[in-house]
Amino acid sequence: MIEQVRPAELAAWIQSHAAAGRPAVVLDVREPWELAAASVEPDGFELVAIPMNLVPARLQDLDRSQPVAVLCHHGGRSQ
């Protein structure tokens, strides 16, 4: 199932999965130049950075048993 998590709800979403024993992954699909401009520090979650155009080739790098939240700059790529 795909659920929508708004930025203001992300911390609670991460905590709910951690409490259930399923640590969350935040998949950052921004480009390297975007990461250089604004980075994310993992706090209670695993951070994986894969530029959007590489995601199809690297899906095997993600653990299917972990919940994944996708992060981008404006929200279009995370859809």
N, C-alpha and C positions, 0 to 999 in steps of 0.2 A: 504494500500500500504506500502511496505517496501522499504525504501530508505537507501542508504549507506551514512554515514556522517563520513568523515575522522577526526581524532583528531584536525587537524589544522582548520577545518570548524565548530567544535562543538560550539564555542562561538557565531558565527553568526547564527547558527541553533537555539540555545536557544533564542537569541534575537529576531529572526524573529517570533517565536511562542509566545513569551511574548508580542510583539507588536500587534499580532493578538488576544490577550486576551486568549491565550491557553498556560498557563505555562507548561513548559516541565518537564519531569521526567528523571533523569539519573538513570538507573537500573544497579547497580554494582553487577555483578555475581561472583566476586572473592571470594575465600575462606577466612575465618577469619584470617588465618596466612598471607595471602597476604594483607589484609586490614591493619594489624598491621605494615607491612613493608612500605606501601605507601598509605596514605589516600587521599581522595578528599574532599575539602571543598565546600559545596553548595554555589553558587553565581549566583542568578537569576534563579535557578531551584530547584526542590525538589530532594533530593538524597534518593534512596531506595536501601538498601543492602540485597540481597537474594542470597546465594550461588547457583550456577547453578543447583546442584542436587535437590534443594528444589523449584525451579521455577515452575514446573508443579503443585505442590500441593498448591502454593501460588499465582497463577495467579489472583485469586479473590481479592488479596490485591492491585492490580493495577487498576486505573481508566481508563476505555477504551476510555474515551473522551479526555484524555491527550496524547500528543505525547511522546513517550518513546525512549530514546537512551540507548543502552546497552553497558556497559563498562566491559572489562576484561583486563587481563594482556598483552597478545600478539595479540588479535584479533580473535582467533579461536572460543572461546565460544560466543563472541558477534555476530558471524555470525548466 
